[in-house]
Amino acid sequence: MTKLYFIRHAESDISVHDDLLRPLTPKGELSSKLVTRFLQDKNIVKIYSSPYKRTIDTIKDFSVSSGLEVEIIEDLRERKVSDKWIGVDNFDDFAKKQWGDFNYKLEQGESLVEVQERNIRALEKILNDGEGNIVVGTHGTALSTILNYYNNEFCYQDFERIRPQMPYIVCLQFKDGELVNTEEFII
């Protein structure tokens, strides 16, 4: 039996437009302590993360307190929107278009199909590496494509519901590689 605790990063500083280096806000840093408190009794055996600073920093306090190192998996990264920052004002329209057409993407960006395939590949690697309770540091869109993969009724409205929740935790429980349970946590 494997339980994957997906930790969607805490609040990040969107004034920093470099996706890889965007840090947490002071509120996000405080929230990372709540993540540690939540995970401390979950008997976690491994920690994986997207390479983005905000995801690593959200689970870093838990990593230090548990003595477990964070293994970076490049394919867990968030969707690349474009080479240009589209801004908060244009993001809603862009997200609706992508959820309406999983193949839609901007120039130099990724479609949700591409993000989903990349993240599922990473998830399968994690599941093949062993059993136990595992933390996965992730992002809102990346996680949403994973949830959609296992439940095709997970749609734009569900993405919008979890979008403001930072951090957001969902546990996917697998037995013999098959999803058997999903549970959300608000901390």
N, CA and C atoms as an extended XYZ file, in Angstrom:
561
Properties=species:S:1:pos:R:3:atomname:S:1:resname:S:1:resid:I:1 pbc="F F F"
N         0.851       -1.184        0.000 N   MET     1
C         0.000        0.000        0.000 CA  MET     1
C         0.895        1.245        0.000 C   MET     1
N         0.539        2.193       -0.823 N   THR     2
C         1.290        3.445       -0.909 CA  THR     2
C         0.326        4.615       -0.765 C   THR     2
N         0.669        5.528        0.114 N   LYS     3
C        -0.084        6.778        0.231 CA  LYS     3
C         0.822        7.910       -0.233 C   LYS     3
N         0.334        8.655       -1.217 N   LEU     4
C         1.060        9.823       -1.703 CA  LEU     4
C         0.358       11.067       -1.191 C   LEU     4
N         1.063       11.823       -0.349 N   TYR     5
C         0.544       13.093        0.147 CA  TYR     5
C         1.065       14.195       -0.765 C   TYR     5
N         0.205       14.656       -1.668 N   PHE     6
C         0.572       15.745       -2.556 CA  PHE     6
C         0.398       17.055       -1.806 C   PHE     6
N         1.477       17.830       -1.729 N   ILE     7
C         1.458       19.118       -1.044 CA  ILE     7
C         1.578       20.203       -2.108 C   ILE     7
N         0.473       20.859       -2.394 N   ARG     8
C         0.520       22.001       -3.307 CA  ARG     8
C         1.167       23.139       -2.531 C   ARG     8
N         2.122       23.805       -3.134 N   HIS     9
C         2.936       24.805       -2.449 CA  HIS     9
C         2.109       25.868       -1.726 C   HIS     9
N         2.729       26.462       -0.730 N   ALA    10
C         2.132       27.566        0.021 CA  ALA    10
C         2.173       28.838       -0.828 C   ALA    10
N         1.617       29.910       -0.296 N   GLU    11
C         1.537       31.175       -1.037 CA  GLU    11
C         2.918       31.646       -1.478 C   GLU    11
N         3.016       31.980       -2.779 N   SER    12
C         4.297       32.434       -3.323 CA  SER    12
C         4.197       33.886       -3.762 C   SER    12
N         5.357       34.494       -3.924 N   ASP    13
C         5.459       35.909       -4.272 CA  ASP    13
C         5.352       36.070       -5.786 C   ASP    13
N         4.137       36.384       -6.275 N   ILE    14
C         3.929       36.463       -7.722 CA  ILE    14
C         4.562       37.697       -8.356 C   ILE    14
N         5.158       38.569       -7.541 N   SER    15
C         5.905       39.681       -8.146 CA  SER    15
C         7.214       39.181       -8.756 C   SER    15
N         7.633       37.972       -8.373 N   VAL    16
C         8.810       37.329       -8.959 CA  VAL    16
C         8.305       36.471      -10.117 C   VAL    16
N         8.633       36.840      -11.334 N   HIS    17
C         8.099       36.176      -12.515 CA  HIS    17
C         8.912       34.971      -12.963 C   HIS    17
N        10.060       34.726      -12.370 N   ASP    18
C        10.849       33.546      -12.699 CA  ASP    18
C        10.240       32.351      -11.975 C   ASP    18
N         9.571       31.487      -12.739 N   ASP    19
C         8.836       30.366      -12.158 CA  ASP    19
C         9.715       29.458      -11.301 C   ASP    19
N        10.931       29.223      -11.739 N   LEU    20
C        11.834       28.333      -11.021 CA  LEU    20
C        12.255       28.904       -9.672 C   LEU    20
N        12.420       30.215       -9.594 N   LEU    21
C        12.997       30.851       -8.398 CA  LEU    21
C        11.990       31.585       -7.521 C   LEU    21
N        10.703       31.569       -7.869 N   ARG    22
C         9.697       32.307       -7.096 CA  ARG    22
C         9.664       31.811       -5.651 C   ARG    22
N         9.896       32.708       -4.690 N   PRO    23
C         9.922       32.302       -3.286 CA  PRO    23
C         8.526       32.325       -2.657 C   PRO    23
N         8.449       31.811       -1.478 N   LEU    24
C         7.231       31.922       -0.681 CA  LEU    24
C         7.124       33.331       -0.117 C   LEU    24
N         5.903       33.765        0.147 N   THR    25
C         5.678       35.010        0.879 CA  THR    25
C         5.904       34.712        2.360 C   THR    25
N         5.972       35.734        3.206 N   PRO    26
C         6.047       35.467        4.649 CA  PRO    26
C         4.883       34.589        5.136 C   PRO    26
N         3.678       34.814        4.600 N   LYS    27
C         2.532       33.966        4.957 CA  LYS    27
C         2.794       32.528        4.514 C   LYS    27
N         3.353       32.361        3.318 N   GLY    28
C         3.676       31.034        2.819 CA  GLY    28
C         4.706       30.326        3.690 C   GLY    28
N         5.690       31.080        4.171 N   GLU    29
C         6.704       30.497        5.063 CA  GLU    29
C         6.063       29.996        6.353 C   GLU    29
N         5.120       30.764        6.898 N   LEU    30
C         4.405       30.323        8.104 CA  LEU    30
C         3.573       29.075        7.810 C   LEU    30
N         2.947       29.041        6.649 N   SER    31
C         2.134       27.889        6.264 CA  SER    31
C         2.964       26.618        6.145 C   SER    31
N         4.232       26.751        5.777 N   SER    32
C         5.078       25.563        5.664 CA  SER    32
C         5.221       24.867        7.023 C   SER    32
N         5.140       25.623        8.099 N   LYS    33
C         5.179       25.034        9.453 CA  LYS    33
C         3.916       24.206        9.705 C   LYS    33
N         2.778       24.653        9.162 N   LEU    34
C         1.536       23.888        9.286 CA  LEU    34
C         1.636       22.575        8.523 C   LEU    34
N         2.317       22.604        7.382 N   VAL    35
C         2.542       21.383        6.610 CA  VAL    35
C         3.347       20.388        7.452 C   VAL    35
N         4.399       20.883        8.108 N   THR    36
C         5.207       20.014        8.970 CA  THR    36
C         4.352       19.405       10.074 C   THR    36
N         3.551       20.223       10.706 N   ARG    37
C         2.689       19.741       11.792 CA  ARG    37
C         1.726       18.666       11.275 C   ARG    37
N         1.164       18.903       10.097 N   PHE    38
C         0.241       17.935        9.508 CA  PHE    38
C         0.942       16.603        9.211 C   PHE    38
N         2.154       16.655        8.674 N   LEU    39
C         2.855       15.446        8.225 CA  LEU    39
C         3.576       14.680        9.326 C   LEU    39
N         3.797       15.303       10.459 N   GLN    40
C         4.683       14.712       11.462 CA  GLN    40
C         4.268       13.327       11.955 C   GLN    40
N         2.999       12.984       11.923 N   ASP    41
C         2.572       11.667       12.411 CA  ASP    41
C         2.119       10.736       11.274 C   ASP    41
N         2.534       11.045       10.057 N   LYS    42
C         2.080       10.263        8.895 CA  LYS    42
C         3.062        9.163        8.482 C   LYS    42
N         4.116        8.969        9.235 N   ASN    43
C         5.099        7.916        8.940 CA  ASN    43
C         5.632        7.993        7.507 C   ASN    43
N         6.048        9.179        7.131 N   ILE    44
C         6.569        9.427        5.788 CA  ILE    44
C         7.929        8.744        5.632 C   ILE    44
N         8.122        8.076        4.480 N   VAL    45
C         9.382        7.378        4.227 CA  VAL    45
C        10.230        8.046        3.146 C   VAL    45
N         9.594        8.869        2.274 N   LYS    46
C        10.323        9.546        1.200 CA  LYS    46
C         9.655       10.883        0.904 C   LYS    46
N        10.461       11.792        0.353 N   ILE    47
C         9.953       13.095       -0.075 CA  ILE    47
C        10.464       13.365       -1.487 C   ILE    47
N         9.532       13.698       -2.370 N   TYR    48
C         9.854       14.095       -3.731 CA  TYR    48
C         9.309       15.503       -3.955 C   TYR    48
N         9.881       16.202       -4.918 N   SER    49
C         9.384       17.538       -5.206 CA  SER    49
C         9.678       17.957       -6.634 C   SER    49
N         8.856       18.879       -7.087 N   SER    50
C         9.137       19.669       -8.271 CA  SER    50
C        10.448       20.419       -8.002 C   SER    50
N        11.160       20.823       -9.033 N   PRO    51
C        12.409       21.571       -8.812 CA  PRO    51
C        12.194       23.037       -8.455 C   PRO    51
N        10.957       23.502       -8.410 N   TYR    52
C        10.696       24.920       -8.172 CA  TYR    52
C        10.857       25.270       -6.694 C   TYR    52
N        11.457       26.421       -6.460 N   LYS    53
C        11.783       26.876       -5.101 CA  LYS    53
C        10.567       26.862       -4.173 C   LYS    53
N         9.428       27.321       -4.644 N   ARG    54
C         8.253       27.423       -3.776 CA  ARG    54
C         7.766       26.062       -3.291 C   ARG    54
N         7.904       25.021       -4.129 N   THR    55
C         7.480       23.696       -3.683 CA  THR    55
C         8.493       23.123       -2.689 C   THR    55
N         9.748       23.294       -2.995 N   ILE    56
C        10.797       22.802       -2.089 CA  ILE    56
C        10.697       23.503       -0.736 C   ILE    56
N        10.533       24.819       -0.764 N   ASP    57
C        10.463       25.574        0.490 CA  ASP    57
C         9.221       25.237        1.310 C   ASP    57
N         8.141       24.824        0.664 N   THR    58
C         6.922       24.453        1.393 CA  THR    58
C         7.134       23.184        2.210 C   THR    58
N         7.964       22.269        1.720 N   ILE    59
C         8.189       21.005        2.440 CA  ILE    59
C         9.555       20.934        3.116 C   ILE    59
N        10.351       21.987        2.982 N   LYS    60
C        11.710       21.996        3.534 CA  LYS    60
C        11.728       21.830        5.051 C   LYS    60
N        10.851       22.532        5.757 N   ASP    61
C        10.809       22.424        7.218 CA  ASP    61
C        10.517       20.982        7.639 C   ASP    61
N         9.588       20.327        6.938 N   PHE    62
C         9.300       18.927        7.243 CA  PHE    62
C        10.505       18.048        6.926 C   PHE    62
N        11.166       18.313        5.827 N   SER    63
C        12.350       17.553        5.452 CA  SER    63
C        13.411       17.619        6.555 C   SER    63
N        13.656       18.823        7.040 N   VAL    64
C        14.658       19.012        8.092 CA  VAL    64
C        14.223       18.293        9.377 C   VAL    64
N        12.970       18.474        9.779 N   SER    65
C        12.520       17.886       11.047 CA  SER    65
C        12.444       16.360       10.990 C   SER    65
N        12.186       15.800        9.803 N   SER    66
C        12.079       14.345        9.670 CA  SER    66
C        13.413       13.680        9.347 C   SER    66
N        14.382       14.487        8.908 N   GLY    67
C        15.668       13.924        8.514 CA  GLY    67
C        15.644       13.262        7.147 C   GLY    67
N        14.591       13.508        6.378 N   LEU    68
C        14.478       12.932        5.034 CA  LEU    68
C        14.884       13.977        4.000 C   LEU    68
N        15.681       13.561        3.031 N   GLU    69
C        16.082       14.479        1.971 CA  GLU    69
C        14.980       14.592        0.927 C   GLU    69
N        14.938       15.744        0.280 N   VAL    70
C        13.990       15.965       -0.798 CA  VAL    70
C        14.644       15.533       -2.108 C   VAL    70
N        14.020       14.581       -2.791 N   GLU    71
C        14.500       14.151       -4.102 CA  GLU    71
C        13.747       14.947       -5.166 C   GLU    71
N        14.486       15.651       -5.990 N   ILE    72
C        13.899       16.479       -7.033 CA  ILE    72
C        13.602       15.623       -8.265 C   ILE    72
N        12.385       15.754       -8.777 N   ILE    73
C        11.999       15.102      -10.028 CA  ILE    73
C        11.561       16.207      -10.983 C   ILE    73
N        12.336       16.396      -12.004 N   GLU    74
C        12.099       17.477      -12.976 CA  GLU    74
C        10.696       17.412      -13.575 C   GLU    74
N        10.200       16.215      -13.840 N   ASP    75
C         8.888       16.073      -14.474 CA  ASP    75
C         7.724       16.461      -13.566 C   ASP    75
N         7.975       16.728      -12.296 N   LEU    76
C         6.916       17.197      -11.398 CA  LEU    76
C         6.694       18.706      -11.484 C   LEU    76
N         7.475       19.374      -12.320 N   ARG    77
C         7.367       20.838      -12.403 CA  ARG    77
C         5.979       21.264      -12.888 C   ARG    77
N         5.693       22.542      -12.655 N   GLU    78
C         4.425       23.128      -13.065 CA  GLU    78
C         4.395       23.322      -14.571 C   GLU    78
N         3.224       23.541      -15.083 N   ARG    79
C         3.029       23.802      -16.512 CA  ARG    79
C         3.762       25.082      -16.912 C   ARG    79
N         4.387       25.026      -18.054 N   LYS    80
C         4.991       26.227      -18.628 CA  LYS    80
C         3.897       26.931      -19.419 C   LYS    80
N         3.551       28.141      -19.000 N   VAL    81
C         2.497       28.895      -19.666 CA  VAL    81
C         3.005       29.442      -20.988 C   VAL    81
N         4.153       30.104      -20.953 N   SER    82
C         4.735       30.742      -22.133 CA  SER    82
C         6.102       31.275      -21.728 C   SER    82
N         6.834       31.798      -22.692 N   ASP    83
C         8.081       32.489      -22.355 CA  ASP    83
C         7.799       33.875      -21.775 C   ASP    83
N         6.571       34.340      -21.930 N   LYS    84
C         6.180       35.662      -21.428 CA  LYS    84
C         5.231       35.498      -20.251 C   LYS    84
N         5.328       36.401      -19.292 N   TRP    85
C         4.430       36.417      -18.133 CA  TRP    85
C         3.065       36.898      -18.606 C   TRP    85
N         1.990       36.119      -18.338 N   ILE    86
C         0.681       36.554      -18.810 CA  ILE    86
C        -0.083       37.363      -17.767 C   ILE    86
N         0.333       37.307      -16.531 N   GLY    87
C        -0.286       38.127      -15.501 CA  GLY    87
C        -1.595       37.568      -14.981 C   GLY    87
N        -1.948       38.011      -13.817 N   VAL    88
C        -3.142       37.532      -13.121 CA  VAL    88
C        -4.410       37.866      -13.913 C   VAL    88
N        -4.468       39.056      -14.511 N   ASP    89
C        -5.670       39.479      -15.230 CA  ASP    89
C        -5.999       38.575      -16.404 C   ASP    89
N        -5.003       38.027      -17.077 N   ASN    90
C        -5.221       37.170      -18.244 CA  ASN    90
C        -5.234       35.682      -17.906 C   ASN    90
N        -4.854       35.352      -16.683 N   PHE    91
C        -4.723       33.949      -16.328 CA  PHE    91
C        -6.059       33.215      -16.357 C   PHE    91
N        -7.127       33.839      -15.856 N   ASP    92
C        -8.426       33.160      -15.808 CA  ASP    92
C        -8.884       32.722      -17.198 C   ASP    92
N        -8.808       33.628      -18.175 N   ASP    93
C        -9.213       33.280      -19.538 CA  ASP    93
C        -8.343       32.159      -20.101 C   ASP    93
N        -7.041       32.254      -19.853 N   PHE    94
C        -6.108       31.237      -20.325 CA  PHE    94
C        -6.443       29.882      -19.706 C   PHE    94
N        -6.661       29.849      -18.381 N   ALA    95
C        -6.964       28.587      -17.699 CA  ALA    95
C        -8.270       27.984      -18.216 C   ALA    95
N        -9.290       28.798      -18.429 N   LYS    96
C       -10.560       28.294      -18.961 CA  LYS    96
C       -10.358       27.658      -20.338 C   LYS    96
N        -9.567       28.316      -21.177 N   LYS    97
C        -9.299       27.772      -22.516 CA  LYS    97
C        -8.585       26.430      -22.408 C   LYS    97
N        -7.610       26.332      -21.505 N   GLN    98
C        -6.879       25.075      -21.373 CA  GLN    98
C        -7.769       23.956      -20.848 C   GLN    98
N        -8.612       24.260      -19.869 N   TRP    99
C        -9.488       23.222      -19.332 CA  TRP    99
C       -10.577       22.860      -20.333 C   TRP    99
N       -10.929       23.776      -21.223 N   GLY   100
C       -11.900       23.488      -22.270 CA  GLY   100
C       -11.309       22.657      -23.402 C   GLY   100
N       -10.004       22.773      -23.585 N   ASP   101
C        -9.292       22.052      -24.642 CA  ASP   101
C        -7.913       21.694      -24.106 C   ASP   101
N        -7.755       20.440      -23.672 N   PHE   102
C        -6.504       20.003      -23.044 CA  PHE   102
C        -5.299       20.114      -23.973 C   PHE   102
N        -5.525       20.341      -25.262 N   ASN   103
C        -4.418       20.506      -26.204 CA  ASN   103
C        -4.048       21.966      -26.432 C   ASN   103
N        -4.829       22.900      -25.886 N   TYR   104
C        -4.578       24.323      -26.090 CA  TYR   104
C        -3.314       24.748      -25.339 C   TYR   104
N        -2.502       25.559      -26.018 N   LYS   105
C        -1.316       26.116      -25.373 CA  LYS   105
C        -0.891       27.381      -26.088 C   LYS   105
N        -0.171       28.219      -25.355 N   LEU   106
C         0.410       29.419      -25.923 CA  LEU   106
C         1.753       29.060      -26.559 C   LEU   106
N         2.258       29.951      -27.383 N   GLU   107
C         3.560       29.737      -28.003 CA  GLU   107
C         4.618       29.519      -26.920 C   GLU   107
N         5.451       28.535      -27.089 N   GLN   108
C         6.481       28.118      -26.131 CA  GLN   108
C         5.911       27.637      -24.796 C   GLN   108
N         4.634       27.329      -24.760 N   GLY   109
C         4.016       26.838      -23.533 CA  GLY   109
C         3.679       25.362      -23.636 C   GLY   109
N         3.044       24.851      -22.587 N   GLU   110
C         2.634       23.449      -22.550 CA  GLU   110
C         1.112       23.352      -22.486 C   GLU   110
N         0.577       22.334      -23.114 N   SER   111
C        -0.843       22.023      -22.991 CA  SER   111
C        -1.051       21.208      -21.715 C   SER   111
N        -2.297       21.105      -21.284 N   LEU   112
C        -2.582       20.290      -20.101 CA  LEU   112
C        -2.319       18.813      -20.378 C   LEU   112
N        -2.488       18.383      -21.625 N   VAL   113
C        -2.146       16.999      -21.978 CA  VAL   113
C        -0.661       16.758      -21.735 C   VAL   113
N         0.176       17.682      -22.163 N   GLU   114
C         1.624       17.527      -21.975 CA  GLU   114
C         1.992       17.526      -20.494 C   GLU   114
N         1.379       18.410      -19.731 N   VAL   115
C         1.646       18.475      -18.287 CA  VAL   115
C         1.193       17.184      -17.623 C   VAL   115
N         0.008       16.722      -17.981 N   GLN   116
C        -0.534       15.502      -17.399 CA  GLN   116
C         0.362       14.297      -17.706 C   GLN   116
N         0.752       14.145      -18.956 N   GLU   117
C         1.608       13.010      -19.335 CA  GLU   117
C         2.932       13.039      -18.582 C   GLU   117
N         3.519       14.213      -18.469 N   ARG   118
C         4.801       14.367      -17.770 CA  ARG   118
C         4.658       14.034      -16.282 C   ARG   118
N         3.596       14.544      -15.663 N   ASN   119
C         3.389       14.306      -14.233 CA  ASN   119
C         3.008       12.861      -13.941 C   ASN   119
N         2.226       12.238      -14.805 N   ILE   120
C         1.871       10.828      -14.604 CA  ILE   120
C         3.112        9.949      -14.760 C   ILE   120
N         3.976       10.275      -15.697 N   ARG   121
C         5.248        9.554      -15.842 CA  ARG   121
C         6.038        9.620      -14.533 C   ARG   121
N         6.111       10.809      -13.944 N   ALA   122
C         6.824       10.984      -12.667 CA  ALA   122
C         6.140       10.208      -11.551 C   ALA   122
N         4.831       10.259      -11.525 N   LEU   123
C         4.068        9.544      -10.495 CA  LEU   123
C         4.285        8.033      -10.609 C   LEU   123
N         4.288        7.517      -11.824 N   GLU   124
C         4.531        6.081      -12.013 CA  GLU   124
C         5.920        5.683      -11.544 C   GLU   124
N         6.911        6.552      -11.758 N   LYS   125
C         8.258        6.287      -11.261 CA  LYS   125
C         8.256        6.214       -9.734 C   LYS   125
N         7.566        7.156       -9.095 N   ILE   126
C         7.477        7.176       -7.633 CA  ILE   126
C         6.809        5.897       -7.133 C   ILE   126
N         5.703        5.500       -7.757 N   LEU   127
C         4.992        4.297       -7.332 CA  LEU   127
C         5.833        3.040       -7.537 C   LEU   127
N         6.651        3.022       -8.577 N   ASN   128
C         7.510        1.860       -8.845 CA  ASN   128
C         8.710        1.785       -7.916 C   ASN   128
N         9.062        2.925       -7.293 N   ASP   129
C        10.231        2.963       -6.415 CA  ASP   129
C         9.991        2.319       -5.055 C   ASP   129
N         8.756        2.093       -4.677 N   GLY   130
C         8.518        1.445       -3.396 CA  GLY   130
C         7.199        1.845       -2.773 C   GLY   130
N         6.934        1.219       -1.628 N   GLU   131
C         5.690        1.458       -0.916 CA  GLU   131
C         5.947        2.324        0.308 C   GLU   131
N         4.863        2.691        0.959 N   GLY   132
C         4.937        3.497        2.165 CA  GLY   132
C         4.238        4.821        1.963 C   GLY   132
N         4.383        5.696        2.936 N   ASN   133
C         3.776        7.023        2.886 CA  ASN   133
C         4.800        8.012        2.356 C   ASN   133
N         4.425        8.714        1.309 N   ILE   134
C         5.359        9.541        0.551 CA  ILE   134
C         4.790       10.940        0.378 C   ILE   134
N         5.659       11.948        0.491 N   VAL   135
C         5.281       13.335        0.232 CA  VAL   135
C         5.724       13.711       -1.174 C   VAL   135
N         4.847       14.429       -1.884 N   VAL   136
C         5.171       14.937       -3.212 CA  VAL   136
C         4.871       16.432       -3.233 C   VAL   136
N         5.914       17.259       -3.327 N   GLY   137
C         5.747       18.706       -3.436 CA  GLY   137
C         5.339       19.055       -4.854 C   GLY   137
N         4.227       19.779       -4.995 N   THR   138
C         3.663       19.987       -6.326 CA  THR   138
C         3.043       21.372       -6.480 C   THR   138
N         2.291       21.536       -7.560 N   HIS   139
C         1.680       22.806       -7.966 CA  HIS   139
C         0.200       22.598       -8.258 C   HIS   139
N        -0.540       23.689       -8.311 N   GLY   140
C        -1.976       23.622       -8.538 CA  GLY   140
C        -2.379       22.983       -9.856 C   GLY   140
N        -1.808       23.444      -10.953 N   THR   141
C        -2.180       22.889      -12.261 CA  THR   141
C        -1.635       21.479      -12.427 C   THR   141
N        -0.392       21.268      -12.066 N   ALA   142
C         0.201       19.933      -12.189 CA  ALA   142
C        -0.625       18.911      -11.408 C   ALA   142
N        -0.953       19.231      -10.165 N   LEU   143
C        -1.759       18.332       -9.341 CA  LEU   143
C        -3.147       18.139       -9.941 C   LEU   143
N        -3.730       19.204      -10.438 N   SER   144
C        -5.071       19.100      -11.037 CA  SER   144
C        -5.086       18.158      -12.232 C   SER   144
N        -4.019       18.152      -13.024 N   THR   145
C        -3.984       17.228      -14.164 CA  THR   145
C        -3.855       15.779      -13.688 C   THR   145
N        -3.165       15.572      -12.575 N   ILE   146
C        -3.066       14.226      -11.995 CA  ILE   146
C        -4.444       13.785      -11.506 C   ILE   146
N        -5.123       14.668      -10.781 N   LEU   147
C        -6.454       14.334      -10.274 CA  LEU   147
C        -7.423       14.063      -11.428 C   LEU   147
N        -7.303       14.821      -12.509 N   ASN   148
C        -8.138       14.608      -13.692 CA  ASN   148
C        -7.833       13.265      -14.351 C   ASN   148
N        -6.582       12.859      -14.346 N   TYR   149
C        -6.189       11.579      -14.937 CA  TYR   149
C        -6.918       10.422      -14.250 C   TYR   149
N        -7.023       10.483      -12.928 N   TYR   150
C        -7.665        9.412      -12.172 CA  TYR   150
C        -9.173        9.581      -12.052 C   TYR   150
N        -9.667       10.784      -12.317 N   ASN   151
C       -11.097       11.062      -12.245 CA  ASN   151
C       -11.408       12.111      -13.306 C   ASN   151
N       -11.856       11.658      -14.486 N   ASN   152
C       -12.058       12.595      -15.586 CA  ASN   152
C       -13.188       13.598      -15.336 C   ASN   152
N       -13.886       13.457      -14.219 N   GLU   153
C       -14.893       14.461      -13.845 CA  GLU   153
C       -14.258       15.648      -13.122 C   GLU   153
N       -12.989       15.516      -12.734 N   PHE   154
C       -12.268       16.643      -12.149 CA  PHE   154
C       -12.052       17.642      -13.275 C   PHE   154
N       -12.624       18.838      -13.136 N   CYS   155
C       -12.652       19.785      -14.248 CA  CYS   155
C       -12.251       21.196      -13.798 C   CYS   155
N       -12.493       22.156      -14.653 N   TYR   156
C       -12.111       23.544      -14.384 CA  TYR   156
C       -12.670       24.044      -13.048 C   TYR   156
N       -13.925       23.724      -12.734 N   GLN   157
C       -14.517       24.182      -11.474 CA  GLN   157
C       -13.763       23.624      -10.272 C   GLN   157
N       -13.300       22.395      -10.370 N   ASP   158
C       -12.512       21.802       -9.278 CA  ASP   158
C       -11.153       22.487       -9.172 C   ASP   158
N       -10.536       22.746      -10.323 N   PHE   159
C        -9.275       23.486      -10.351 CA  PHE   159
C        -9.452       24.847       -9.681 C   PHE   159
N       -10.515       25.550      -10.023 N   GLU   160
C       -10.794       26.864       -9.434 CA  GLU   160
C       -11.039       26.766       -7.929 C   GLU   160
N       -11.667       25.684       -7.496 N   ARG   161
C       -11.950       25.491       -6.067 CA  ARG   161
C       -10.661       25.369       -5.261 C   ARG   161
N        -9.682       24.657       -5.811 N   ILE   162
C        -8.445       24.459       -5.045 CA  ILE   162
C        -7.403       25.552       -5.302 C   ILE   162
N        -7.601       26.327       -6.359 N   ARG   163
C        -6.595       27.339       -6.736 CA  ARG   163
C        -6.212       28.288       -5.601 C   ARG   163
N        -7.153       28.811       -4.816 N   PRO   164
C        -6.748       29.734       -3.747 CA  PRO   164
C        -6.193       29.038       -2.494 C   PRO   164
N        -6.263       27.727       -2.461 N   GLN   165
C        -5.824       26.995       -1.273 CA  GLN   165
C        -4.320       26.727       -1.348 C   GLN   165
N        -3.578       27.472       -0.565 N   MET   166
C        -2.123       27.354       -0.541 CA  MET   166
C        -1.649       27.357        0.904 C   MET   166
N        -1.175       26.273        1.420 N   PRO   167
C        -0.994       24.990        0.745 CA  PRO   167
C        -2.315       24.220        0.655 C   PRO   167
N        -2.312       23.228       -0.179 N   TYR   168
C        -3.440       22.317       -0.350 CA  TYR   168
C        -2.851       20.919       -0.309 C   TYR   168
N        -3.518       20.024        0.411 N   ILE   169
C        -3.008       18.659        0.544 CA  ILE   169
C        -4.086       17.677        0.108 C   ILE   169
N        -3.689       16.745       -0.720 N   VAL   170
C        -4.570       15.642       -1.089 CA  VAL   170
C        -3.752       14.358       -1.021 C   VAL   170
N        -4.364       13.331       -0.461 N   CYS   171
C        -3.697       12.030       -0.340 CA  CYS   171
C        -4.345       11.059       -1.319 C   CYS   171
N        -3.520       10.487       -2.187 N   LEU   172
C        -3.963        9.428       -3.092 CA  LEU   172
C        -3.384        8.115       -2.578 C   LEU   172
N        -4.262        7.168       -2.333 N   GLN   173
C        -3.835        5.879       -1.801 CA  GLN   173
C        -3.898        4.841       -2.917 C   GLN   173
N        -2.781        4.129       -3.104 N   PHE   174
C        -2.665        3.139       -4.169 CA  PHE   174
C        -2.420        1.754       -3.580 C   PHE   174
N        -3.023        0.766       -4.214 N   LYS   175
C        -2.753       -0.631       -3.881 CA  LYS   175
C        -2.465       -1.343       -5.191 C   LYS   175
N        -1.293       -1.947       -5.279 N   ASP   176
C        -0.869       -2.641       -6.506 CA  ASP   176
C        -0.981       -1.728       -7.727 C   ASP   176
N        -0.601       -0.468       -7.555 N   GLY   177
C        -0.586        0.487       -8.658 CA  GLY   177
C        -1.936        1.086       -9.025 C   GLY   177
N        -2.987        0.672       -8.338 N   GLU   178
C        -4.341        1.169       -8.623 CA  GLU   178
C        -4.780        2.137       -7.531 C   GLU   178
N        -5.369        3.255       -7.932 N   LEU   179
C        -5.895        4.221       -6.976 CA  LEU   179
C        -7.106        3.623       -6.282 C   LEU   179
N        -7.072        3.615       -4.926 N   VAL   180
C        -8.186        3.053       -4.163 CA  VAL   180
C        -8.893        4.092       -3.302 C   VAL   180
N        -8.252        5.255       -3.068 N   ASN   181
C        -8.887        6.270       -2.229 CA  ASN   181
C        -8.234        7.631       -2.456 C   ASN   181
N        -9.045        8.671       -2.348 N   THR   182
C        -8.580       10.053       -2.426 CA  THR   182
C        -9.164       10.808       -1.244 C   THR   182
N        -8.312       11.567       -0.555 N   GLU   183
C        -8.776       12.346        0.599 CA  GLU   183
C        -8.106       13.715        0.595 C   GLU   183
N        -8.904       14.768        0.727 N   GLU   184
C        -8.415       16.142        0.774 CA  GLU   184
C        -8.244       16.603        2.213 C   GLU   184
N        -7.278       17.499        2.408 N   PHE   185
C        -7.047       18.090        3.723 CA  PHE   185
C        -6.862       19.590        3.571 C   PHE   185
N        -7.539       20.339        4.386 N   ILE   186
C        -7.353       21.787        4.448 CA  ILE   186
C        -6.656       22.073        5.776 C   ILE   186
N        -5.510       22.740        5.702 N   ILE   187
C        -4.787       23.032        6.951 CA  ILE   187
C        -4.720       24.527        7.183 C   ILE   187
